[in-house]
């Protein structure tokens, strides 16, 4: 069985850094949420301060769906993937995005392992303000990060394989190792409970 790991967390939490650490442990392919967003955002969000029209996310959603369709249609049955998602609880767009990943996992016969990455408000604001993030069109507004931390919660898919991990003071390699161990346990559980073909 295949594994699809979905790292869910607010901007700046370290999703891509942890995903790269997971890649070295699992040989899975990393697909960052900005790979879906940036082909569109590069035309509209040059400095990261402009207001983006709500309708723009329909276009990035189409890009995401196209990539997931290609994965379901053409990748090898043994290929594992690590995705990232900056979802908020109670947000319909976040839910639709999660459902795209869940559907792709089902189509591929993959075990979906969602991971909610949590981080202290002050540490998250420090991380998000790093200037290098703008190279990938990532948010860098520390005040907006603080407001998000106080107002919202990280999206909770309520999936039985969900892992909740506080990464405030945990180094990325340690977080990646914990996630991979959890993913392997989720895979083993899925194999045990899978219906027999005999």
C-alpha positions, 0 to 999 in steps of 0.5 A: 500500500502507498502512503500519502502524508499531508502536513497541515499547518499555518504559514511559517510552521515549517511544513516544507522543511519537515517534508524535506526531512521526511523525504530523506526517510521515506523516499517519497516525493514532496509536493508543496502547496506553493507549487499549486499557488505560485503559477497564479500568484506570480502574476498578482502578488509581487511584494506580498502585501496586496489583497488577493481576490477570493476567486483566485483560489478557484484557479489554484484549486484547478492546478492542484486537481490536475496534478492529483489527477496525473498522480492517480493516473500515471504514477507507479503503484509504489510511489509515496507522496508528501503534500503540504496544506495551510488549512484553517478549521471552519474554512470551506476552501480549506475543507475542499482542498483537504477533500482533493487530497483525500479523494486522490489517496482513495483513487490511488489506494493509498493510506492517508496520514494527515499531520496537524503541525502546531506552533506557539504564536511568538515562534510562528511570528519569528519564523514567518518574518524571515525574508528568504520566504519571499523568494517562494512567494510565502507570507512574511507578515508577522502581525498577520501571523499573530492575528491568525494564531489568535483567531483560527485553529489549524484545520482538523480533518478528523481522520483516524490517522491524524497526528497532532504535533507541536513543533514549537521547540522540536527540530525538523529532523526530530519532527520528521522522524516522529511523523514517519514512525506514525505513518508506518504504524498507520500503514501497518494498521491499514494492512491489518484491517484490509479485507482479505481477497481470499 
